[in-house]
Amino acid sequence: MIRQYETKDLETLIEIWRAASEIATSFLPADFLAGEPDNIRNVYIPNAETWVFEADNTVIGFVALIGDEVGAIFVHPDSQGQGAGRALMDHAATLRETIFLDVFKENVIGRRFYDRYGFVFDHEYVHEQTGHVLIRLNLP
């Protein structure tokens, strides 16, 4: 079930982000990753329209939209490959006429998901905070 984010979900979202990031973006500098939970709490979630995916009354994933941008989409690794990510992206696509996102070039897991979903390459650029390349993808 997909529902709107509630304040009580915050720590669970951070746990999901942490578990997924350990696998998909382990190449990022440790100091950058260490600061992200504070950014999630104080910057990203307060400025995003966030939806969560619940299975058996447990939040297992979320998508955060900032305008037409998918600022974040994460599913706990224990629940990946079961359709939650696709359902969250489907939901985001129903809320916006067009959507786009940025993904680290080295994030093979994320890129595979976005390719299967139908996102297409727009351009790439260097993420100033980490020095790693980000790819901008659009959903046609």
C-alpha positions as CSV (number, residue, x, y, z in Angstrom):
1,M,0.0,0.0,0.0
2,I,1.2,3.5,-0.9
3,R,0.4,6.3,1.5
4,Q,1.5,9.8,2.2
5,Y,4.5,10.2,4.5
6,E,3.8,11.0,8.1
7,T,6.3,12.4,10.6
8,K,6.4,9.1,12.5
9,D,8.0,7.5,9.4
10,L,11.1,9.7,9.5
11,E,13.5,7.4,11.3
12,T,12.3,4.4,9.3
13,L,13.0,6.3,6.1
14,I,16.5,7.1,7.3
15,E,17.1,3.4,8.1
16,I,15.9,2.4,4.6
17,W,18.1,5.0,3.0
18,R,21.1,3.9,5.0
19,A,20.6,0.2,4.2
20,A,20.1,0.8,0.5
21,S,22.9,3.3,0.3
22,E,25.4,0.9,1.9
23,I,24.8,-1.4,-1.1
24,A,24.2,1.0,-4.0
25,T,26.5,3.9,-3.2
26,S,29.2,2.4,-1.1
27,F,31.7,4.2,-3.4
28,L,30.7,7.6,-2.0
29,P,33.0,9.2,0.6
30,A,32.2,8.2,4.2
31,D,32.1,11.8,5.4
32,F,29.5,12.7,2.7
33,L,27.3,9.7,3.7
34,A,27.6,10.5,7.4
35,G,26.0,13.9,6.9
36,E,23.1,12.7,4.8
37,P,20.8,11.6,7.6
38,D,20.8,15.2,8.9
39,N,20.1,16.5,5.4
40,I,17.2,13.9,5.1
41,R,15.7,15.1,8.4
42,N,16.2,18.9,8.0
43,V,16.4,19.6,4.2
44,Y,15.1,16.9,1.9
45,I,11.9,15.5,3.6
46,P,10.6,18.9,4.8
47,N,10.9,20.2,1.2
48,A,9.5,17.2,-0.6
49,E,6.3,15.5,-1.3
50,T,7.0,12.1,0.1
51,W,5.1,8.8,-0.3
52,V,5.8,5.5,1.5
53,F,5.2,1.9,0.5
54,E,3.9,-0.3,3.4
55,A,3.9,-4.1,3.4
56,D,2.3,-5.8,6.4
57,N,2.1,-2.5,8.3
58,T,5.8,-1.9,7.8
59,V,7.3,0.9,5.7
60,I,9.7,-0.7,3.3
61,G,10.3,2.1,0.8
62,F,9.7,5.7,-0.2
63,V,9.8,8.2,-3.0
64,A,10.3,11.9,-2.5
65,L,9.3,14.4,-5.2
66,I,10.6,17.9,-5.4
67,G,8.6,19.5,-8.1
68,D,9.1,17.2,-11.2
69,E,12.2,15.7,-9.7
70,V,12.4,12.3,-8.0
71,G,14.7,13.5,-5.3
72,A,14.9,10.1,-3.7
73,I,13.5,6.6,-4.2
74,F,14.7,3.8,-1.9
75,V,13.5,0.4,-1.0
76,H,15.0,-1.6,1.8
77,P,17.4,-4.2,0.4
78,D,15.4,-7.0,2.1
79,S,12.4,-6.0,0.0
80,Q,14.0,-5.1,-3.3
81,G,12.9,-7.0,-6.4
82,Q,9.3,-7.5,-5.1
83,G,7.6,-4.6,-6.9
84,A,7.7,-1.8,-4.3
85,G,10.1,0.4,-6.3
86,R,8.1,0.0,-9.5
87,A,4.9,0.8,-7.5
88,L,6.4,3.9,-6.0
89,M,7.7,5.1,-9.4
90,D,4.3,4.4,-11.0
91,H,2.7,6.5,-8.2
92,A,5.2,9.3,-8.8
93,A,4.5,9.2,-12.6
94,T,0.7,9.6,-12.0
95,L,1.4,12.7,-9.9
96,R,3.5,14.6,-12.5
97,E,3.3,15.1,-16.2
98,T,7.0,14.7,-16.5
99,I,9.6,13.4,-14.1
100,F,13.4,13.4,-14.0
101,L,16.1,12.3,-11.6
102,D,19.8,12.2,-11.1
103,V,21.7,9.0,-10.3
104,F,25.4,8.4,-9.7
105,K,27.0,6.9,-12.7
106,E,28.6,4.2,-10.5
107,N,25.2,3.2,-8.9
108,V,24.7,0.1,-11.0
109,I,21.6,-1.0,-9.0
110,G,19.8,2.3,-9.4
111,R,20.7,2.6,-13.1
112,R,19.5,-0.9,-13.8
113,F,16.2,-0.1,-12.2
114,Y,15.8,3.2,-14.1
115,D,16.7,1.6,-17.4
116,R,14.1,-1.1,-16.9
117,Y,11.6,1.5,-16.0
118,G,12.1,3.5,-19.2
119,F,14.1,6.5,-18.2
120,V,16.4,7.9,-20.8
121,F,19.8,9.7,-20.7
122,D,19.8,13.5,-20.8
123,H,23.2,14.6,-19.7
124,E,25.9,14.0,-17.0
125,Y,27.8,16.3,-14.7
126,V,30.1,16.1,-11.7
127,H,28.6,16.2,-8.3
128,E,30.5,19.0,-6.6
129,Q,30.3,17.5,-3.0
130,T,31.8,14.1,-3.9
131,G,33.5,14.5,-7.3
132,H,31.5,11.6,-8.7
133,V,29.6,11.8,-11.9
134,L,25.8,12.1,-11.9
135,I,23.6,11.2,-14.8
136,R,20.3,13.1,-15.4
137,L,17.6,10.8,-16.6
138,N,14.1,11.8,-17.9
139,L,11.0,9.7,-18.2
140,P,9.6,10.4,-21.6
